Amino acid sequence: MSLIWLGYIFAIISSIFSAIYVVPKKFSKQKPNTYAMIMGVGYFITSSIGFILLTALGYIDEPLFFPEAIIACIKGIVWTVGSVSVLNAIDRIGLAKSNQWKSLQGPIGALLMLTILSEFLTTNIPFILLAIVFITLAAMMISTREKDDSPTDKVGIAYALNAALFYGISALLGKYLTDQGILFSQQLYKSIFIIISASAYTLIKYKKIKIDSENIKKEISLPLVGGLLYFGNATFSILAYSLIEGSIAFMMHQLNAIWLFLLGVFLFKEIDFKKYKSRLVIGLVFSIIGVAMLVMARI
């Protein structure tokens, strides 16, 4: 039972990392595809160091080469599509609002795992469905425009919804690999193919890879930091997957909408807190109810 609770804790920690790993993009003027490519480099470096250290210290004993590696590669490509989409959404509609639409990845990923991975056999479906409803409502309750009089950017929302779809698929692949006992080495293949797919997209679209900024050090360091933070998000997600059902862990992961709303209010001043504080309160209440449903969903 203690390990199950540890799974919930890991899922909550991953939601915090999920909120903060996109923050460096707010300070970058780099194109989303180039940013994702450099971020992949940071993720690969961190994943490699983590894999080597954990192996050397005897904490993990995973093969570097395994039959399911092709799935980890596909996961890298799928994640890149989602990442470029959400970075475009951030540029168009802001950090907080884009993440709230992207949070629909939770229901998408959870439903995929419930059906394709047969997690409906080990979970209480009514509680899972209630959790999906309440946590999704929580995200939507705090979905606001950056400015009260700003028009709805349908393209930005479309980017965020596309990110939700591809992140949901990526979560499904990650849970499958974790079930096969591949926790850390999957990240190496994923990060490599993030770099490859983002680079290929950049070359096809722009014919070259170029950092469009006078401050090159800043535009390189920001996505590298983003990659390091994403390693925290990915690692705690995988650890949660190893202890509890992916549908439960991934829905709990969607608490990042609350953390990003708070960042959007207090750090980036995207949202008028006084005007929307009632929404935040209701969103927090719905989130708590959703988490309670997830706790009761495991049978």
N, C-alpha and C positions, 0 to 999 in steps of 0.2 A: 504493500500500500504506500510506503514512503517513496518508493521509486515512481509510483504514479503521480504523486504530488510533486515530485521533482520534475516530472514531465511538464506539468502545468507551469511550474516556475520558469523552466527553460523557454516555454512558449511565450510567456509574458516578457522575458528578457529579450527574446528575438523580436518582439513587437516594438520594443524601445529602440533597438538597433535599426529596425526597418524605418522608423521615423527619422532617425538622425543621419542615416547614411546618404540621404538625398540632400541634406542641408548644404553641403559644399557647392552643389550645382547653383544655388541661389546667388553665390558670389562669383560664378564663372560666366563668361560671355561666349564660351566655346560652343560650337555646334553639338547637338545631342549625340550624334553618331561618333564624333571624334572624342567627346567626353567619355562615352561608354567604352571606347577602345582603350583609352588610357586608364580608366577605372578598372577594366579587365586586367591590365598589367599589374595594378596594385593588388587586385584580388589574387592573381596568380602568385605573386611574390609572397604575400601573406600566407596563402594556402600551402605553398611549398615549404616555407619555414615551419609552419605548424605541423605539417605531415612529418617532416624530418625530425623535429624535436620530440613529438609524441612517440614516434617509432623508436628513436634512440633511448628515450626514457622508459620504454616498455609499456606505455599506456595503451598503445594500439598495436595490433598485429594484422594489418590488412595488406592484401596483394596490390602491387602497383599496376599490374596487368590482370585484367579479368574480362570474361566474356561480355558482361553488361556495359563495358566501357563505351560502346557505340551509343547506348542510351544516355550516358552522361554527356557525350558530345552533342547529341541532339538537344539535350536539356540546355546546354550552353547557347545554342542557336536560338532556341525558343525564348530563353530568358533575355537574350540580346534584343529581340524584336519587342518584347515587353518593356525593356529598359529604355530603348530609344523612344518608344511611344510615350512613356510617362515623363521622360525628360522634355519632350516636345510639349506635353500637356503643362508641365511646370512653367515653361517659358511663356505659354499663352494664357493660362488661367490661374497661375500661382501655386504655391506649395500646398496649402491647406485644401483648397477646393479640388485640385487634381487628385490628391490622395483619397479624398472621400469617394469620388467616382471609381477610382482604382480599387477601392476596398470591396467592390463587387467581386474581386478575385476570390474572396472568402467563400461565398456561396458556390461559385463555379468550381473551385478546387475541392471543396467539401463534398459536393454532389458527385464529382468525378471519382473521388476516393471511395465514397459510399457504394457506388455501383461497380466501377471497374475493379477495384481492389477488394470488393465484397465486405467492406467494413460495416455494412448494415447488419451483418451477422453478430458483431461484437459490440454494437452500440444500441442505445435506446433511441429509436428513430424519432418518436414524438419530441423528445427533449432536444435532439440535434436540430430538428426543423424549427423549433421555438427559438433556439439559440441563433440560428441563421437569421430569423426574422428580427429579433431584438437587436442583434449587433449590427445588422444592415440598416435598421431604422436609426440606430444611434449615429451611424456614419452620415446618413442622409439628413438627420436633424441638424447637424452642424455644417451642412453644405451651404456655403454662402458665397456671394461674389466678393472680389477684392474691394470693390467700391460699390456703394449703394446704388449709384446711377449707371454702373457699367453694363453694357449689353451682354447677353448670354453668348459666349463663344462656343458655338456648336462643334467647331473643328477641334478645339481644345478638349471638350468633353469626349468627342469621338476617340481622340488619342488615348485618353484615360481609360475608356471602356475597352479599347483594343489591348491596352496593357493588362487590364483585369483578366481578359481571356487568356493571354499568353502566360501570365504569371500563374494562373490557376492550373494550366497544363504543366508548367514547370514544377509546381508543387507536387502534382501527381507523379511525375517522373522521379522527383527526389525521394518521395515516400517509398516508391517501388524499389529504388536502389538501396535505401536504408533497410528495407525488409530483407534484402539479399545479403545484409551484413556489410555493405559498402558505405561507410559513413564519411570518411575523410578523403579517401583517394578519389571519390567521385568529384570532389571540388577541383582537383587538378585538371581533369579533362574538361569540366565545365568552364573553368577560367580560361583555358587555352582556346576553346572554341568561342568564347565571348570575344577574345582578341581577334581571332581569325574572321568571324562573321562580321564584326563591326568594321574591321579593316577592309574586308571585301566590299561591304556596302558603301563605305566612303570612297573607295577607288572607282567603283562603278558609277556612283552618282556625281562625284566631283573630279574624277580623273587623277586625283592626287591626295596625299595626306598632308595637311598643313594646319598649324596652330595659328588661327587668325587673332593674334593679339600682340601688342607691344610688350606686355608683361608675360613672357613665355614661362618663366619659373612659376608664376602664380597659376597659370592655366595648366601646368603639368602637375603641380603639387596638389591642387584641389581635387581632381579626380583620383589621384593616387590615395589621398586620405579617404575619399569615398569608397575606394576598393577595400581599404583596410577595415573600415566600419562595416562594409557589406559582409566581410568575412565573419564578423561577429554575428550578424543577422543570420547568415547561412548556417553557421556552425550550431548556434543554439536552436535553430529550427530543426536541424537534423537530429540533434540530441533529444529534442522533444518527440520527434517522430519515432525514435528508437524505444521510447517508453510508453507512449500513448498513441491512440489512433490518429492518423494524419488529419482526418476530418475535424477532430476535436482541436488538435494543435493548431491547424491552419486557421480555424475560425477564431481562436483565442489570439492568434497573431494579428488579427484585424483591429485589435485595440490600438494599433498604430495611428488610426484615424483620430483618436482622442489626443494622443501625444502631438501629432502634427497640427491639430487645431490649436493647441496651446502654444506651439512654436509660432504658428501663423499670427496669433494674437499678440503675444508678448515679445517675440524676438523680431519678427518681420513687419509687424503692424499692418498685416493684410486685412484684418477683420476688426471691426469696432466691437470690443468686448462688452461695453455697457449695453449696446443694442442687442447683442446675441447671447448674453449670459444665461437667459432662461433656456435657450436651446442647448447650451452647454450642459446645464444642470439636467435637463431631460435626457440628453445624450449619455451622460454619465450614469443616470439611473437605468436606462435601457442596457447599457454596457454591463452593469453589475448583474442585472437580471439574466442577460445573455451568458455571462460567465457562470452564474449559478446553474443555468440549464446545461452548460457543457460539463460541469462537475457531475451532475446527475445523469448525464448521457452515457457515461461509461458503465457497462454492466459486466 
